Amino acid sequence: MCDPAFAPLGATTPTARPTRGHEPHDGADTPASLAAAPPQLAVPNHLLGSRRRRLWELPSQALCPVIGACLPLAVLRKRIGKALGGEALVQDYELHCGAIHECRQRGRIAELLHRELDHRYALAVRQASRLKTTLQLRDWWREAAAGAEVAGGLWATLSHPRCDGLLQDEVLQDIHMLQHQVGSSHRADLQRIQALAHENGVLASELGRAQQRSTQLIAERDRRIEDLLAQQMRHRAELVLRDSRLAALQTELDTLHATQPALRQALVRERQLLESQTRIHQLEQALQRLRRELRQAQQEAARPADPPPAEPAQAQPEPALPAAPVPLEDRSVLCVGGRAATVPVYRRLIEARGARFLHHDGGEEHAVTQLDATLAAADLVICQTGCISHDAYWRVKEHCKRHGKRCVFVDQPSRSGLVRALSQLAGPAGPEGGAISPSITAAPP
């Protein structure tokens, strides 16, 4: 028979059987009831049997701690539901009291719970089975009560054949106090769990923020890596393009060297020619200086110490007619050389006299090869020898001599020098009609 509280879902409730004597409704006696129970005398070990006691053979005051401490509520509900063939529609306390009530006598539920206890605590039962005396069993229980396997030690001790009344009372008293300690420690654990839960929430929020920052940093690092990889690819492409261009230029240079073997010799000859022109220019300067010194020496030697006596007057030759002046109006005057700051001044001076102004810097910025075309377009030439190259100097000199153009050479570039040069150009030409004005004083440095 089962208690009405164990009626399965949808099953009819059987009639209650008559009670037999006083049975506690919760199956748990208080320590006062244990003290009021009649004392059980210790039985000698040789009078006790060797068979372990069954669950229904334990005293009623032992069933409450055994079922409550040794069987978890989930396991107890599952086993009773299996025995009833359904689900026990009771609360935990009613389930506990009903199980104690059913285990006071042998029945289906008592046998099922007995097998569950033996299976669950088989190791403790085997260890306790090696104990042959009550004293050994008491020592073993005390060690088990001080350890972590209290439930296994409780079941193995109470069901042991050497557990007499005194040891049974000691075990029940110990387990009763342990339950109080467990209750107080459980409340302390709950407080600690609440504190830990609060701390865990704070740490979880901080961890979330840290993970968010870490995610942002990782994303930024990934973007930076992608930018660097893209930059590396661009640089690699530029490097490959540069190498390709260098290879193409090297190939073209090798081709030029192969197709024009005399190019290097021509460059050497051109360099030698420039050096020869420089040397010739220096020698011409020295020659002009020597000629001036010679003329001065001849003039000093031909000068008489005393004036000679007057001779009879002779017929004076008729003076030569002066040559016609060279007009500047509508003429193209080329100024070769000169500083960039003085070019506007030269332009104003030349255009003020009605002439057209042409200019070439003598090879500083303008190409020397353009000088020939500029010389061909000019009617008159002013060459400032102090700020042009040797090549430009010789080009001007050869061109003017070859084409018979009037040319005036000025040593230092200045406004006054240009005015004197314009005066010479506007003056009469030389008696020989030559192209080079006698105002040549020095070649370019």
C-alpha positions as CSV (number, residue, x, y, z in Angstrom):
1,M,0.0,0.0,0.0
2,C,1.1,3.5,-0.6
3,D,0.4,6.8,1.0
4,P,-2.4,8.8,-0.6
5,A,0.2,11.5,-1.3
6,F,1.9,9.2,-3.8
7,A,-1.1,8.7,-6.0
8,P,0.0,8.8,-9.7
9,L,-1.2,11.4,-12.1
10,G,-4.8,10.5,-13.1
11,A,-5.0,7.6,-10.7
12,T,-7.7,7.1,-8.1
13,T,-6.8,7.5,-4.5
14,P,-7.1,4.3,-2.5
15,T,-8.8,4.2,0.8
16,A,-6.5,4.9,3.7
17,R,-5.5,1.9,5.8
18,P,-5.9,2.0,9.6
19,T,-3.0,3.3,11.5
20,R,-1.0,1.1,13.8
21,G,0.0,3.0,16.8
22,H,1.6,6.4,16.9
23,E,3.4,7.3,13.7
24,P,5.0,10.7,13.2
25,H,3.7,12.5,10.1
26,D,7.1,13.8,9.0
27,G,9.3,10.8,9.9
28,A,11.8,13.1,11.7
29,D,12.2,13.1,15.4
30,T,13.7,16.0,17.3
31,P,16.7,15.5,19.6
32,A,14.3,15.7,22.5
33,S,12.4,12.7,21.2
34,L,15.7,10.9,20.8
35,A,16.5,11.6,24.4
36,A,13.0,10.5,25.5
37,A,13.3,7.2,23.6
38,P,14.1,4.2,25.8
39,P,17.8,3.6,25.9
40,Q,19.0,0.6,23.9
41,L,21.6,-1.5,25.6
42,A,24.8,-2.4,23.8
43,V,24.7,-6.0,22.4
44,P,28.0,-8.0,22.4
45,N,29.4,-8.5,18.9
46,H,29.2,-12.2,19.1
47,L,25.5,-12.0,19.7
48,L,24.9,-9.8,16.6
49,G,24.4,-11.5,13.2
50,S,26.5,-11.0,10.0
51,R,23.6,-9.8,7.7
52,R,23.4,-6.1,7.0
53,R,20.2,-4.5,8.1
54,R,17.6,-3.5,5.4
55,L,16.1,0.0,5.1
56,W,12.8,-1.1,6.6
57,E,14.7,-2.7,9.6
58,L,16.1,0.6,10.8
59,P,14.4,2.5,13.6
60,S,12.0,5.2,12.6
61,Q,14.2,7.9,14.0
62,A,17.0,6.8,11.6
63,L,14.8,6.9,8.5
64,C,14.6,10.7,8.4
65,P,18.4,11.4,8.2
66,V,19.0,8.4,5.9
67,I,16.4,9.4,3.3
68,G,16.9,13.1,3.8
69,A,20.8,13.1,3.7
70,C,21.5,10.1,1.5
71,L,19.0,10.5,-1.3
72,P,18.7,13.7,-3.3
73,L,15.2,15.0,-3.8
74,A,15.4,14.6,-7.6
75,V,16.5,10.9,-7.2
76,L,13.8,10.3,-4.6
77,R,11.1,11.8,-6.7
78,K,12.3,9.8,-9.7
79,R,12.4,6.4,-7.9
80,I,9.0,6.9,-6.2
81,G,7.4,8.0,-9.5
82,K,8.9,4.8,-11.1
83,A,7.4,2.7,-8.3
84,L,4.0,4.4,-8.7
85,G,4.0,4.2,-12.4
86,G,3.5,7.9,-12.8
87,E,4.5,11.2,-11.2
88,A,4.2,12.0,-7.5
89,L,2.0,15.1,-7.3
90,V,3.4,16.3,-4.0
91,Q,5.8,18.9,-2.7
92,D,9.2,18.1,-1.4
93,Y,8.3,17.9,2.3
94,E,5.3,15.7,1.6
95,L,7.4,13.5,-0.6
96,H,10.0,13.1,2.2
97,C,7.4,12.3,4.8
98,G,5.7,9.8,2.5
99,A,9.0,8.0,1.8
100,I,9.7,7.7,5.5
101,H,6.2,6.3,6.1
102,E,6.6,3.7,3.3
103,C,10.0,2.6,4.5
104,R,8.9,1.6,8.0
105,Q,7.8,-1.7,6.5
106,R,8.9,-3.8,3.7
107,G,7.2,-2.8,0.4
108,R,7.9,-1.9,-3.2
109,I,9.1,1.6,-2.4
110,A,11.2,0.5,0.5
111,E,12.9,-2.2,-1.6
112,L,13.5,0.2,-4.5
113,L,15.0,2.9,-2.2
114,H,17.2,0.2,-0.4
115,R,18.6,-0.9,-3.8
116,E,19.3,2.7,-4.7
117,L,21.2,3.3,-1.5
118,D,23.3,0.2,-1.9
119,H,24.1,1.1,-5.5
120,R,24.9,4.7,-4.8
121,Y,27.1,4.0,-1.8
122,A,28.6,0.7,-2.8
123,L,32.1,1.8,-2.2
124,A,31.4,2.9,1.4
125,V,29.5,-0.3,2.0
126,R,32.4,-2.4,0.8
127,Q,34.8,-0.4,3.0
128,A,32.6,-0.9,6.1
129,S,32.2,-4.6,5.4
130,R,35.9,-5.1,6.3
131,L,35.2,-3.9,9.8
132,K,34.6,-6.7,12.3
133,T,34.0,-4.9,15.6
134,T,31.8,-2.0,16.8
135,L,34.9,0.0,17.9
136,Q,36.4,-0.2,14.4
137,L,33.0,0.8,12.9
138,R,32.8,3.8,15.4
139,D,36.3,5.0,14.4
140,W,35.5,4.6,10.7
141,W,32.3,6.6,11.1
142,R,34.1,9.4,12.9
143,E,36.6,9.6,10.0
144,A,33.7,9.6,7.5
145,A,31.8,12.3,9.5
146,A,34.9,14.5,9.5
147,G,35.4,14.0,5.7
148,A,33.3,14.8,2.7
149,E,31.5,11.4,2.2
150,V,29.1,11.8,5.2
151,A,26.1,10.3,3.4
152,G,27.9,7.1,2.4
153,G,29.3,6.7,5.9
154,L,25.9,7.2,7.4
155,W,24.2,4.5,5.3
156,A,27.1,2.1,5.6
157,T,27.3,2.5,9.4
158,L,23.5,2.2,10.2
159,S,23.1,-0.8,7.9
160,H,26.3,-2.5,9.2
161,P,25.6,-5.7,11.3
162,R,28.0,-4.4,14.1
163,C,26.1,-1.2,14.6
164,D,24.6,-1.5,18.1
165,G,22.2,0.9,19.9
166,L,24.9,3.1,21.4
167,L,26.7,3.6,18.1
168,Q,23.4,4.2,16.4
169,D,22.5,6.9,18.8
170,E,25.9,8.5,18.4
171,V,25.6,8.4,14.6
172,L,22.1,10.0,14.8
173,Q,23.3,12.7,17.1
174,D,26.3,13.4,14.9
175,I,24.2,13.6,11.8
176,H,21.7,15.8,13.5
177,M,24.4,18.3,14.5
178,L,25.9,18.1,11.0
179,Q,22.5,19.0,9.6
180,H,22.4,22.1,11.8
181,Q,26.0,23.0,10.7
182,V,25.1,22.4,7.1
183,G,22.1,24.7,7.4
184,S,24.1,27.5,8.9
185,S,26.9,27.0,6.4
186,H,24.3,26.9,3.6
187,R,23.0,30.3,4.6
188,A,26.6,31.6,4.7
189,D,27.2,30.1,1.3
190,L,24.1,31.8,0.0
191,Q,25.4,35.1,1.2
192,R,28.8,34.4,-0.3
193,I,27.1,33.3,-3.5
194,Q,25.1,36.5,-3.6
195,A,28.2,38.6,-3.1
196,L,30.0,36.5,-5.7
197,A,27.1,36.9,-8.1
198,H,27.2,40.7,-7.6
199,E,31.0,40.7,-8.1
200,N,30.6,38.4,-11.1
201,G,28.1,40.9,-12.6
202,V,30.5,43.8,-12.1
203,L,33.4,41.7,-13.6
204,A,31.2,40.6,-16.5
205,S,30.3,44.2,-17.3
206,E,34.0,45.2,-17.2
207,L,34.9,42.2,-19.2
208,G,32.3,43.2,-21.8
209,R,33.7,46.7,-22.0
210,A,37.2,45.2,-22.2
211,Q,36.1,42.9,-25.0
212,Q,34.5,45.8,-26.8
213,R,37.7,47.8,-26.6
214,S,39.7,44.8,-27.7
215,T,37.4,44.3,-30.6
216,Q,37.8,47.9,-31.7
217,L,41.6,47.7,-31.3
218,I,41.6,44.4,-33.3
219,A,39.4,46.0,-36.0
220,E,41.7,49.1,-36.1
221,R,44.7,46.9,-36.3
222,D,43.2,44.9,-39.1
223,R,42.4,48.1,-41.1
224,R,46.0,49.2,-40.5
225,I,47.3,45.9,-41.7
226,E,45.2,46.1,-44.8
227,D,46.4,49.7,-45.5
228,L,50.0,48.6,-45.0
229,L,49.5,45.6,-47.3
230,A,47.9,47.8,-50.0
231,Q,50.8,50.3,-49.6
232,Q,53.3,47.4,-49.8
233,M,51.6,46.2,-53.0
234,R,51.8,49.7,-54.5
235,H,55.5,50.1,-53.6
236,R,56.2,46.7,-55.0
237,A,54.4,47.6,-58.3
238,E,56.4,50.9,-58.4
239,L,59.6,49.0,-57.8
240,V,58.8,46.5,-60.5
241,L,58.0,49.4,-62.9
242,R,61.2,51.1,-62.0
243,D,63.3,48.0,-62.5
244,S,61.5,47.5,-65.9
245,R,62.4,51.0,-66.9
246,L,66.0,50.6,-65.8
247,A,66.2,47.4,-67.7
248,A,64.7,49.0,-70.8
249,L,67.1,52.0,-70.5
250,Q,70.1,49.7,-70.0
251,T,69.0,47.7,-73.1
252,E,68.7,50.9,-75.1
253,L,72.1,52.1,-73.9
254,D,73.7,48.8,-74.8
255,T,72.0,49.1,-78.2
256,L,73.4,52.6,-78.7
257,H,76.8,51.5,-77.7
258,A,76.6,48.5,-80.1
259,T,75.2,50.6,-83.0
260,Q,77.4,53.6,-82.5
261,P,80.9,52.4,-81.5
262,A,82.5,55.8,-82.3
263,L,80.2,57.7,-79.9
264,R,82.6,57.5,-77.0
265,Q,85.5,58.6,-79.3
266,A,83.4,61.6,-80.5
267,L,82.7,62.7,-77.0
268,V,86.4,62.5,-76.2
269,R,87.3,64.6,-79.3
270,E,84.6,67.2,-78.4
271,R,86.1,67.5,-74.9
272,Q,89.6,67.9,-76.3
273,L,88.2,70.5,-78.7
274,L,86.7,72.5,-75.9
275,E,90.0,72.4,-74.0
276,S,91.8,73.5,-77.2
277,Q,89.4,76.5,-77.6
278,T,90.0,77.5,-74.0
279,R,93.8,77.3,-74.6
280,I,93.5,79.4,-77.8
281,H,91.4,82.0,-76.0
282,Q,94.1,82.3,-73.3
283,L,96.8,82.6,-75.9
284,E,94.9,85.3,-77.8
285,Q,94.5,87.3,-74.5
286,A,98.3,87.0,-74.0
287,L,98.9,88.0,-77.6
288,Q,96.7,91.1,-77.3
289,R,98.5,92.1,-74.1
290,L,101.9,91.7,-75.7
291,R,100.7,93.8,-78.7
292,R,99.6,96.6,-76.5
293,E,102.9,96.5,-74.6
294,L,104.7,96.5,-78.0
295,R,102.7,99.5,-79.3
296,Q,103.4,101.4,-76.1
297,A,107.1,100.6,-76.4
298,Q,107.2,101.7,-80.0
299,Q,105.4,104.9,-79.2
300,E,107.8,105.7,-76.5
301,A,110.8,104.9,-78.7
302,A,109.4,107.0,-81.6
303,R,108.7,110.1,-79.4
304,P,111.6,112.7,-80.0
305,A,113.4,114.1,-77.1
306,D,113.4,117.7,-78.5
307,P,111.0,119.0,-81.0
308,P,112.6,119.0,-84.5
309,P,113.1,122.3,-86.3
310,A,110.2,123.5,-88.4
311,E,110.3,122.5,-92.0
312,P,108.8,124.3,-94.8
313,A,105.2,123.9,-95.1
314,Q,104.1,121.2,-97.4
315,A,100.8,120.6,-98.9
316,Q,98.5,118.8,-96.5
317,P,96.6,115.8,-97.7
318,E,92.9,116.1,-97.8
319,P,91.2,114.4,-94.8
320,A,89.3,111.3,-95.5
321,L,85.5,111.5,-95.4
322,P,84.0,109.9,-92.4
323,A,82.1,106.8,-92.9
324,A,78.3,106.9,-92.8
325,P,76.9,106.2,-89.4
326,V,75.0,103.0,-88.7
327,P,71.3,103.8,-87.9
328,L,69.5,101.9,-85.1
329,E,66.0,102.6,-86.2
330,D,64.1,99.5,-87.3
331,R,67.2,97.4,-86.7
332,S,67.4,94.2,-84.6
333,V,70.0,94.6,-81.8
334,L,71.0,91.3,-80.2
335,C,72.4,91.4,-76.7
336,V,74.4,88.2,-75.8
337,G,74.9,87.7,-72.1
338,G,74.0,89.9,-69.2
339,R,72.4,89.3,-65.9
340,A,68.7,88.6,-65.6
341,A,68.2,91.7,-63.5
342,T,69.7,94.0,-66.2
343,V,67.8,92.6,-69.2
344,P,64.8,94.9,-68.7
345,V,67.2,97.9,-68.5
346,Y,68.8,96.8,-71.8
347,R,65.5,96.4,-73.5
348,R,64.4,100.0,-72.5
349,L,67.7,101.5,-73.7
350,I,67.6,99.7,-77.0
351,E,63.9,100.3,-77.7
352,A,64.2,103.9,-76.8
353,R,66.5,104.3,-79.8
354,G,63.9,102.8,-82.1
355,A,65.5,99.4,-82.4
356,R,64.1,95.9,-81.7
357,F,65.6,94.1,-78.7
358,L,66.8,90.5,-78.9
359,H,68.5,88.6,-76.1
360,H,70.4,85.4,-75.4
361,D,72.0,84.6,-72.1
362,G,75.1,83.0,-73.6
363,G,74.5,79.4,-72.5
364,E,73.5,79.8,-68.9
365,E,69.9,78.9,-69.3
366,H,69.3,79.2,-73.1
367,A,70.8,76.4,-75.2
368,V,74.0,77.4,-77.1
369,T,72.6,75.8,-80.2
370,Q,69.8,78.4,-80.3
371,L,72.4,81.2,-80.6
372,D,72.9,80.6,-84.3
373,A,69.3,81.3,-85.1
374,T,69.2,84.4,-82.9
375,L,72.4,85.7,-84.5
376,A,70.9,85.2,-88.0
377,A,67.9,87.3,-87.0
378,A,70.0,90.2,-85.6
379,D,71.4,93.2,-87.5
380,L,73.7,94.4,-84.8
381,V,75.3,92.4,-82.0
382,I,76.4,93.5,-78.5
383,C,78.4,90.7,-76.8
384,Q,79.2,90.9,-73.1
385,T,82.2,88.7,-72.8
386,G,82.3,88.7,-69.0
387,C,79.2,86.5,-68.5
388,I,79.0,84.1,-71.5
389,S,80.6,80.7,-72.1
390,H,83.6,80.1,-74.4
391,D,81.4,78.3,-76.9
392,A,79.0,81.2,-77.2
393,Y,81.9,83.7,-77.5
394,W,83.4,81.8,-80.4
395,R,80.0,81.3,-82.1
396,V,79.3,85.1,-81.9
397,K,82.8,86.0,-83.2
398,E,82.7,83.5,-86.1
399,H,79.2,84.4,-87.1
400,C,79.8,88.2,-87.2
401,K,83.1,87.8,-89.1
402,R,81.6,85.4,-91.6
403,H,78.5,87.5,-92.3
404,G,80.0,91.0,-91.9
405,K,77.8,92.1,-89.0
406,R,78.7,95.0,-86.8
407,C,79.6,93.6,-83.3
408,V,80.7,95.3,-80.1
409,F,82.3,93.4,-77.2
410,V,81.8,94.6,-73.7
411,D,83.9,93.4,-70.8
412,Q,81.6,94.0,-67.8
413,P,77.8,93.9,-68.0
414,S,76.5,97.3,-66.9
415,R,74.1,100.1,-68.0
416,S,77.0,102.5,-68.8
417,G,78.8,99.8,-70.8
418,L,75.7,99.1,-72.9
419,V,75.3,102.9,-73.5
420,R,78.8,103.1,-74.8
421,A,78.2,100.0,-77.0
422,L,75.1,101.6,-78.4
423,S,77.1,104.8,-79.2
424,Q,79.7,102.7,-81.0
425,L,77.0,100.9,-83.0
426,A,75.3,104.2,-83.9
427,G,78.7,105.7,-84.8
428,P,80.5,105.3,-88.1
429,A,81.7,101.9,-89.1
430,G,85.4,101.1,-89.2
431,P,87.5,102.1,-92.2
432,E,87.8,98.5,-93.4
433,G,84.0,97.9,-93.0
434,G,84.9,95.0,-90.7
435,A,82.4,93.2,-88.6
436,I,84.3,93.3,-85.3
437,S,84.4,96.6,-83.5
438,P,87.9,97.7,-82.2
439,S,86.4,97.8,-78.7
440,I,87.3,94.2,-78.1
441,T,89.2,94.2,-74.9
442,A,89.0,90.7,-73.4
443,A,87.6,87.3,-74.1
444,P,85.2,85.6,-71.7
445,P,86.8,84.3,-68.5
